[in-house]
Amino acid sequence: MFDEIRENALELLQRYRRDRRVLLDYMLSGSLIKKVVMPPGAVTLDDVDLDQVSVDYVLNCVKKGIVCF
């Protein structure tokens, strides 16, 4: 039973991270944000660790029309 709960929790976490990454990728690569400045060492969004980017921060950038990162 414990293993089943652990597997379900892991599956939910993986789904959350995947969906979160898709959402951030969409917001950052679309026309919602006028300009995205890559952090040092990053050339494309694939080089950015989106697990470290706050969705709230990106949404705030969209609302205010400001540069992200």
Contact map, one row per residue, 1 for C-alpha under 8 A:
111110000000000000000000000000000000000000000000000000000000000000000
111111000000000000000000000000000000000000000000000000000000000000000
111111100000000000000000000000000000000000000000000000000000000000000
111111110000000000000000000000000000000000000000000000000000000000000
111111111000000000000000000000000000000000000000000000000000000000000
011111111100000000000000000000000000000000000000000000000000000000000
001111111110000000000000000000000000000000000000000000000000000000000
000111111111000000000000000000000000000000000000000000000000000000000
000011111111100000000000000000000000000000000000000000000000000000000
000001111111110000000000000000000000000000000000000000000000000000000
000000111111111000000000000000000000000000000000000000000000000000000
000000011111111100000000000000000000000000000000000000000000000000000
000000001111111110000000000000000000000000000000000000000000000000000
000000000111111111000000000000000000000000000000000000000000000000000
000000000011111111100000000000000000000000000000000000000000000000000
000000000001111111110000000000000000000000000000000000000000000000000
000000000000111111111000000000000000000000000000001000000000000000000
000000000000011111111100000000000000000000000000000000000000000000000
000000000000001111111110000000000000000000000000000000000000000000000
000000000000000111111111000000000000000000000000000000000000000000000
000000000000000011111111100000000000000000000000011000000000000000000
000000000000000001111111110000000000000000000000000000000000000000000
000000000000000000111111111000000000000000000000000000000000000000000
000000000000000000011111111100000000000000000000010000100100000000000
000000000000000000001111111110000000000000001000000000000000000000000
000000000000000000000111111111000000000000000000000000000000000000000
000000000000000000000011111111111000000000000000000000000100000000000
000000000000000000000001111111111001000000000000000000000100000000000
000000000000000000000000111111101000000000000000000000000000000000000
000000000000000000000000011111111000000000000000000000000000000000000
000000000000000000000000001111111100000000000000000000000000000000000
000000000000000000000000001101111100000000000000000000000000010000000
000000000000000000000000001111111111000000000000000000000000110011110
000000000000000000000000000000111111000000000000000000000000000011100
000000000000000000000000000000001111100000000000000000000000000001110
000000000000000000000000000100001111110000000000000000000000000000111
000000000000000000000000000000000011111000000000000000000000000000111
000000000000000000000000000000000001111111111001000000000000000000001
000000000000000000000000000000000000111111000001000000000000000000001
000000000000000000000000000000000000011111000000000000000000000000000
000000000000000000000000000000000000011111100010000000000000000000000
000000000000000000000000000000000000011111111011000000000000000000000
000000000000000000000000000000000000010011111010000000000000000000000
000000000000000000000000000000000000010001111111000000000000000000000
000000000000000000000000100000000000010001111111000000000000000000000
000000000000000000000000000000000000000000011111100000000000000000000
000000000000000000000000000000000000000011111111100000000000000000000
000000000000000000000000000000000000011001011111110000000000000000000
000000000000000000000000000000000000000000000111111110000000000000000
000000000000000000001001000000000000000000000001111110000000000000000
000000000000000010001000000000000000000000000000111111000000000000000
000000000000000000000000000000000000000000000000111111000000000000000
000000000000000000000000000000000000000000000000111111101100000000000
000000000000000000000000000000000000000000000000001111111100000000000
000000000000000000000001000000000000000000000000000011111110000000000
000000000000000000000000000000000000000000000000000001111111000000000
000000000000000000000000000000000000000000000000000011111111100000000
000000000000000000000001001100000000000000000000000011111111110000010
000000000000000000000000000000000000000000000000000000111111111000000
000000000000000000000000000000000000000000000000000000011111111100000
000000000000000000000000000000001000000000000000000000001111111111110
000000000000000000000000000000011000000000000000000000000111111111000
000000000000000000000000000000000000000000000000000000000011111110000
000000000000000000000000000000000000000000000000000000000001111111000
000000000000000000000000000000001100000000000000000000000000111111100
000000000000000000000000000000001110000000000000000000000000110111110
000000000000000000000000000000001111100000000000000000000000100011111
000000000000000000000000000000001011100000000000000000000100100001111
000000000000000000000000000000000001111000000000000000000000000000111
